[in-house]
Amino acid sequence: MTRRYRFVWVDVFASAPLEGNPLAVFPDARGLSDTEMQSVARETCLSETTFVFPGEEATDRARGFRTRIFAVMGEMPFAGHPTLGTASVLRAERGGDAIALLENVGRIPVTFTPRDGRVFGEMVQVDPTVGAVHDTEEVARALGVDRTELSDEAPVQTISTGNPFAIVPFRRRAVLERLRPDVGRMDDYLGRSDAKFFYLVTRETRDPSAALHARMLFAGGEDPATGSAAGPAAAWMVLHGLARPDAPLLVEQGWEVHRPSRIHARAGLEDGRPVQVRVGGFSVPVIHGELTLGD
């Protein structure tokens, strides 16, 4: 028996097609097994692929549309651009100004508003967990850069809204753009820390309206846009007095891999701790297709 599953390919945190971070969304994945979803994610070979399991409409609207996120290497509890991109697809198909997703990390609400003649989506991430402060000398060695290239305006620190990122501030964008770290050395350090990834940032940006220029390098390559890191980066800036609480911040990412991305983020501060982390941007549909599977 042949089974067919419709998908929508969207570019997330993008201003135009072929920018941002691409995502494949399966709006109705009922009938797919865990093994099949993992195989499909390997087939698309994207950073992540999402699978929605719709139920009764009123329940889904209140509880959140059950969504699972798979990367090539395995399932993710949460990821930023898959959340925004999936919600944008569901909004286009089901209507409304708010879509919530029920992910493995919990319920993530996304609201949509008109902006610049397009539809802007913004998610509220779970409140951040503030982790360890890292030794800057060790981090510099792990990344293969001179210690003086890392900024002292705020510490290297782990912050998580579902995925733990060590936020690493660089002094100069040129150094960050040229960076080609030894992945083995980098992963060895991360394996001994409370962080799963590095999020490398500098306040020296291409766009003068941007707050940060960022890169996210990992064993599989480089992520064009990382919403699950931009939220913690906004929280990190607010926590260390580099940004005002709730002030809108633009994070630019992806230029080094020819996928310019623009991530909008903000975070509040209560009793000295970052809260109410919000991350948003635009999503552009680029491909509509169908997956065919045989039993």
C-alpha positions as CSV (number, residue, x, y, z in Angstrom):
1,M,0.0,0.0,0.0
2,T,1.3,3.4,-0.9
3,R,1.2,6.2,1.7
4,R,1.6,9.9,0.8
5,Y,2.5,12.7,3.1
6,R,2.3,16.4,2.0
7,F,5.1,18.7,3.1
8,V,5.9,22.4,2.9
9,W,9.5,23.7,2.7
10,V,9.9,27.1,4.2
11,D,12.9,29.4,4.7
12,V,12.8,30.7,8.3
13,F,14.2,34.0,9.6
14,A,14.4,35.0,6.0
15,S,13.6,38.3,4.2
16,A,13.4,36.6,0.8
17,P,13.4,33.0,-0.7
18,L,16.7,31.2,-0.5
19,E,17.8,33.0,2.7
20,G,17.4,32.1,6.3
21,N,17.3,28.5,7.6
22,P,15.3,26.0,5.5
23,L,12.8,23.6,7.1
24,A,10.5,20.8,5.9
25,V,7.2,20.7,7.6
26,F,4.8,17.7,7.5
27,P,1.4,19.2,8.6
28,D,-0.2,15.8,9.0
29,A,2.4,13.1,9.9
30,R,-0.1,10.6,11.4
31,G,0.9,7.1,10.5
32,L,4.7,7.7,10.5
33,S,6.8,5.8,12.9
34,D,9.7,7.1,14.9
35,T,12.1,5.2,12.6
36,E,10.4,6.6,9.5
37,M,10.5,10.2,10.8
38,Q,14.2,9.8,11.5
39,S,14.7,8.4,8.0
40,V,12.8,11.3,6.4
41,A,14.9,13.8,8.3
42,R,18.0,12.1,6.9
43,E,16.4,12.3,3.4
44,T,15.7,16.0,3.6
45,C,19.3,16.5,5.1
46,L,18.2,19.8,6.6
47,S,19.0,21.1,10.1
48,E,15.6,19.9,11.2
49,T,12.4,18.5,9.8
50,T,9.1,18.7,11.7
51,F,6.1,16.4,12.0
52,V,2.7,17.5,13.2
53,F,0.2,15.1,14.6
54,P,-3.2,16.9,14.5
55,G,-6.1,15.9,16.6
56,E,-9.4,17.6,17.4
57,E,-9.2,21.3,16.3
58,A,-10.4,22.9,19.6
59,T,-8.0,20.7,21.6
60,D,-5.1,21.5,19.4
61,R,-5.8,25.2,19.6
62,A,-5.9,25.1,23.4
63,R,-3.2,22.5,24.1
64,G,-1.0,23.1,21.1
65,F,-0.5,21.1,18.0
66,R,1.6,18.1,18.8
67,T,4.9,18.5,17.0
68,R,8.1,16.5,16.9
69,I,11.4,17.8,15.6
70,F,14.0,15.6,14.1
71,A,17.6,16.5,13.1
72,V,19.7,14.3,10.9
73,M,21.3,12.8,14.0
74,G,18.2,12.4,16.2
75,E,15.1,14.0,17.8
76,M,15.3,17.5,19.4
77,P,13.3,18.6,22.4
78,F,13.1,22.1,21.0
79,A,14.5,24.2,18.2
80,G,13.8,27.8,17.2
81,H,13.5,27.9,13.5
82,P,11.4,24.7,13.3
83,T,9.0,26.2,15.9
84,L,8.5,29.4,14.0
85,G,8.4,27.8,10.5
86,T,5.9,25.1,11.6
87,A,3.6,27.6,13.2
88,S,3.7,29.7,10.1
89,V,2.7,26.8,7.9
90,L,-0.2,25.9,10.3
91,R,-1.3,29.5,10.4
92,A,-1.4,29.7,6.6
93,E,-3.5,26.5,6.4
94,R,-5.7,26.9,9.5
95,G,-5.9,30.7,10.0
96,G,-5.8,32.7,13.2
97,D,-3.3,35.1,14.8
98,A,-1.9,32.6,17.3
99,I,-0.7,29.0,17.0
100,A,0.8,27.0,19.8
101,L,3.0,23.9,19.4
102,L,3.2,21.1,21.9
103,E,6.8,20.1,21.7
104,N,8.9,17.7,23.8
105,V,10.0,20.7,25.9
106,G,6.4,21.8,26.5
107,R,3.9,24.2,25.0
108,I,5.4,27.0,22.8
109,P,3.0,29.8,21.8
110,V,3.6,31.8,18.6
111,T,1.7,35.0,17.7
112,F,1.4,36.6,14.3
113,T,1.2,40.3,13.5
114,P,1.5,42.4,10.3
115,R,4.9,44.0,9.9
116,D,6.3,45.7,6.8
117,G,3.6,44.3,4.6
118,R,4.2,40.7,5.7
119,V,3.3,38.4,8.6
120,F,5.7,38.4,11.5
121,G,5.8,35.5,13.9
122,E,7.1,35.6,17.5
123,M,7.4,32.7,19.9
124,V,7.6,32.8,23.7
125,Q,10.3,30.3,24.7
126,V,10.4,28.6,28.1
127,D,12.0,30.7,30.8
128,P,15.8,30.4,30.6
129,T,18.0,28.4,32.8
130,V,21.3,30.2,33.6
131,G,24.2,27.8,33.8
132,A,27.9,27.9,34.4
133,V,30.4,30.6,33.7
134,H,33.2,29.2,31.6
135,D,36.9,29.7,31.9
136,T,37.7,32.1,29.0
137,E,41.2,30.7,28.5
138,E,39.9,27.1,28.1
139,V,37.2,28.2,25.7
140,A,39.7,30.1,23.6
141,R,41.9,27.0,23.4
142,A,38.8,24.9,22.5
143,L,38.1,27.3,19.6
144,G,41.7,27.7,18.5
145,V,41.8,31.4,19.0
146,D,44.0,33.7,21.1
147,R,42.5,34.6,24.4
148,T,42.7,38.3,23.6
149,E,40.2,37.8,20.7
150,L,37.4,37.0,23.2
151,S,35.7,40.0,24.8
152,D,35.7,40.7,28.5
153,E,32.6,42.8,28.5
154,A,30.6,39.7,29.7
155,P,31.5,36.2,30.6
156,V,31.2,33.1,28.5
157,Q,28.1,31.5,30.1
158,T,25.7,28.7,29.4
159,I,22.0,29.7,29.0
160,S,19.2,27.4,27.9
161,T,15.6,27.7,26.8
162,G,15.5,24.1,25.8
163,N,19.0,23.6,24.3
164,P,22.0,24.7,26.4
165,F,24.3,27.1,24.6
166,A,27.5,28.6,25.9
167,I,27.4,32.2,24.7
168,V,30.9,33.3,23.6
169,P,31.6,37.0,22.9
170,F,34.3,37.9,20.4
171,R,35.9,41.3,20.1
172,R,36.1,41.5,16.3
173,R,33.7,40.3,13.5
174,A,36.6,39.7,11.2
175,V,38.1,37.1,13.5
176,L,34.7,35.4,14.0
177,E,34.0,35.3,10.3
178,R,37.4,33.6,9.6
179,L,37.1,31.1,12.4
180,R,37.6,27.4,11.5
181,P,37.8,25.5,14.8
182,D,38.9,21.9,15.3
183,V,35.5,20.3,15.8
184,G,37.0,17.4,17.8
185,R,38.7,19.8,20.3
186,M,35.5,21.9,20.5
187,D,33.3,18.9,21.1
188,D,35.7,17.5,23.7
189,Y,35.4,20.7,25.7
190,L,31.6,20.8,25.3
191,G,31.4,17.2,26.4
192,R,32.9,18.2,29.8
193,S,30.7,21.2,30.3
194,D,27.0,22.0,30.9
195,A,26.6,23.3,27.3
196,K,25.7,21.3,24.3
197,F,26.8,23.9,21.7
198,F,28.7,27.2,21.4
199,Y,26.9,30.3,20.2
200,L,29.7,32.7,19.0
201,V,28.7,36.3,18.9
202,T,30.2,39.8,18.5
203,R,28.7,43.2,18.9
204,E,30.5,44.3,15.7
205,T,27.9,43.8,13.1
206,R,27.3,44.1,9.3
207,D,23.9,45.8,9.8
208,P,24.2,48.9,12.0
209,S,20.8,48.2,13.4
210,A,21.8,44.7,14.6
211,A,22.8,44.0,18.2
212,L,24.8,40.8,17.4
213,H,26.6,39.0,14.6
214,A,26.5,35.3,15.4
215,R,27.7,31.9,14.2
216,M,26.7,28.4,15.4
217,L,29.3,25.8,14.3
218,F,28.8,22.1,15.1
219,A,30.1,18.7,13.9
220,G,27.6,18.6,11.0
221,G,28.6,22.0,9.7
222,E,27.1,25.5,10.4
223,D,23.6,26.6,11.2
224,P,22.3,29.5,9.1
225,A,19.9,30.7,11.9
226,T,19.5,29.4,15.4
227,G,16.4,30.6,17.2
228,S,17.0,28.4,20.2
229,A,20.4,30.2,20.7
230,A,19.3,33.7,19.8
231,G,16.8,33.7,22.7
232,P,19.5,32.7,25.2
233,A,21.8,35.3,23.7
234,A,19.2,38.0,24.3
235,A,18.8,36.7,27.9
236,W,22.6,36.8,28.2
237,M,22.8,40.4,27.0
238,V,20.1,41.5,29.4
239,L,21.6,39.5,32.3
240,H,25.0,41.3,31.9
241,G,23.7,44.8,31.2
242,L,24.5,44.8,27.5
243,A,20.9,45.4,26.5
244,R,17.8,46.9,28.3
245,P,15.2,44.4,29.5
246,D,12.5,43.8,26.8
247,A,14.3,45.9,24.2
248,P,14.1,44.5,20.7
249,L,17.3,43.0,19.5
250,L,18.3,42.0,16.0
251,V,20.7,39.0,15.6
252,E,22.3,38.6,12.2
253,Q,23.5,35.1,11.3
254,G,24.3,32.9,8.3
255,W,26.4,35.3,6.2
256,E,29.4,32.9,6.3
257,V,27.3,30.1,4.7
258,H,25.6,32.5,2.2
259,R,22.2,32.2,4.0
260,P,21.7,35.7,5.6
261,S,19.3,35.4,8.4
262,R,17.6,38.0,10.7
263,I,16.4,36.8,14.1
264,H,14.5,39.2,16.3
265,A,14.8,38.6,20.0
266,R,14.1,40.2,23.4
267,A,14.1,39.1,27.0
268,G,12.8,40.5,30.3
269,L,14.5,40.7,33.7
270,E,12.9,39.9,37.1
271,D,14.8,39.8,40.4
272,G,18.1,39.7,38.5
273,R,17.1,36.7,36.3
274,P,16.2,36.7,32.6
275,V,12.6,35.8,31.8
276,Q,10.0,36.0,29.1
277,V,12.3,35.3,26.2
278,R,10.7,36.0,22.8
279,V,12.2,35.2,19.4
280,G,10.6,36.1,16.0
281,G,11.0,36.6,12.3
282,F,9.6,36.0,8.9
283,S,9.1,32.7,7.1
284,V,8.9,32.3,3.3
285,P,7.4,29.2,1.7
286,V,9.5,28.0,-1.2
287,I,8.5,24.4,-2.0
288,H,5.3,22.3,-1.8
289,G,5.7,18.6,-2.2
290,E,4.7,15.1,-1.4
291,L,6.6,12.2,0.1
292,T,5.6,8.7,-1.1
293,L,6.3,5.7,1.0
294,G,5.4,2.1,0.3
295,D,4.6,-0.6,2.9
